[in-house]
C-alpha cells in the first residue's frame, strides 16, 4: 500500500488550526467599537491630509466637543450614573441627545458599565480594571468582549423605569449617527458649504478626541496623580484629565464621594461640569444638587494625611523606645558613671538616662560643661537653667537614651518593669 502524503496532511492540519485560532480570536472582538473607535478615526486622520479645515468648521467642532462632552460628564455620568442632581425633562432630553453624539453607547449601557466600575473597582469584575494594564483600561476593554463569568451585578432598575433613558436606548443607532456625523455635515453644508469638512473635523475627529479624553478617566486617572482622600484603591486626582473632560480628572475625590455633583470642590478646581449644573440650578432646570458635608470631606483629608504622616514616622529613627529601656535606681545609675567608678558617661534629664559619651566632644556648649553633669540630674539646666535647648536638641538626645530612673514619675509609669 502506498504511503500517505504526510507533509501535505500536516500542512492541511496546520492551516485548519490557524484558521480555528483566527476565528476564535475574531470572536473575542467587539466589531462596532473597533469600527467607530479605531477604523473610522484612522480613515479620518488619513482623510485630513487632503481636506482643508476652515475657521467656521473648527469653531463648530469645538462647540460640538463641548456639547457632547457635557452630555457625557453631566448627563451620563453625574446625572444618570450617580443621581447627583435632578434635571428637568427638557434638560434630560438635551443631555440624552448630547451624550448620543459622543458615540459612547446608550445611557443604559454606559451607566451599567460605570456602576460596575465603582462597585468592583480594581477587581476582575471592574470593566476598566487598571490592574490589567493601562492599555486595557484605556482601550482594551472597548476592543475585546468582556468575560461573561466576570460580569458583576449592579442595580439599574431606576434607569429601566426612566422614559428618556429607554427612548434613547431603543433609538440609539439612529440618534448616534445623526447627532455625531449627519448633523455636523448638515450644519457645515448649509452654513458655509463645507459639508465634508464638517463631517470630518466636527464629526469623525471630534468624536475620536472626546472618546480618548473619556478613556483617560478610566486609565490615566487610575494611574497618575495624587490621592488626597483615600488610597485603598487606584483612583487619583490630576489636572490633565480634568482639562480635557470638563472636570472629570478629580477622580480620587469622585470615587470617595460619588454622589456629589462636584468633582473639583475647591474654588480654583477646573470643573466646568460643576459650573454647568450650578447654572442649570440657577435657571430652574436642575435641583437637589447633592453635596457631601464639608466635615466628612475634611475628615477624609485628615485621615489620609495622618496615614502619610504615620508612614513617614516609621521611616524615621526616634531613638530607643521608653517602654523597652531598663530601669535603674539612683544609686545604680551613679555606680555606672565614670565619676563613681563606672565606665559610662551618663546624665539624667526628666527621669531618663542618656549616654552622652559619643556626643561629649562635639557638645556645642563645650565638653567641660556637659562632663560636669555626668552622674547628675541635668533636668533644670537642660530646660533653661543654663540654656533652653531646642526641639532639635531634644530629638538628638532621644537617640542617646540608655535607661530610666526608678521613681522618675510619668517616665517610669510608661516603662516596662
Beta strands, then each sheet from edge to edge (+ up, - down):
strand 1: 86-87
strand 2: 286-287
strand 3: 326-328
strand 4: 346-349
strand 5: 352-355
strand 6: 401-405
sheet 1: 1+ 2-
sheet 2: 3+ 6+ 5- 4+
end
